[in-house]
């Protein structure tokens, strides 16, 4: 049987420690896994979480909160939508501030997620759009 001698170039051996030093280090900031989580709701335990929990899970699952992320403006627009269309009560200003502060801090925009949504002008024509279909059938031209 023939033995094969593995040899590694000395420069390659010197490059390995340098590469490890230059590799990106994990963030030293507190990771989501290191935050205390309420076992009943799955929400991050922090200032304002009890107010958020009490007001949000009165109508829907806490999971609806914890699976979403958004800017302060986005969370505020969701609250307004729920107030306008779903019967959510009006909050005293200081309570709404607490709720928005909590949601923004713990469920704010993701920086490592997907790209921003496409603008409507960047989307393809919807072949199931009835309005679009009527316009094109009147001219006799295809929808594509």
NORBEL-V160294 format. One record per pair of residues at least 24 apart in sequence whose C-alpha atoms are under 8 Angstrom apart, sorted by sequence separation. I is the first residue (numbers start at 0). J is the second residue. D is the distance in whole Angstrom. If there is no record, write none. Layout:
[[I & J & D] [I & J & D]]
This chain:
[[41 & 65 & 7] [75 & 99 & 7] [74 & 99 & 7] [71 & 99 & 6] [74 & 102 & 7] [71 & 100 & 8] [74 & 103 & 8] [71 & 102 & 8] [71 & 103 & 5] [70 & 103 & 6] [69 & 103 & 7] [71 & 107 & 7] [69 & 106 & 6] [70 & 107 & 5] [68 & 106 & 5] [69 & 107 & 5] [70 & 108 & 5] [67 & 106 & 7] [68 & 107 & 5] [69 & 108 & 4] [68 & 108 & 5] [69 & 109 & 8] [65 & 106 & 7] [68 & 109 & 7] [50 & 94 & 8] [50 & 97 & 8] [51 & 98 & 6] [50 & 98 & 7] [47 & 97 & 6] [48 & 98 & 8] [51 & 101 & 8] [47 & 98 & 6] [47 & 100 & 8] [48 & 101 & 7] [47 & 101 & 6] [46 & 101 & 7] [45 & 101 & 8] [43 & 105 & 7]]
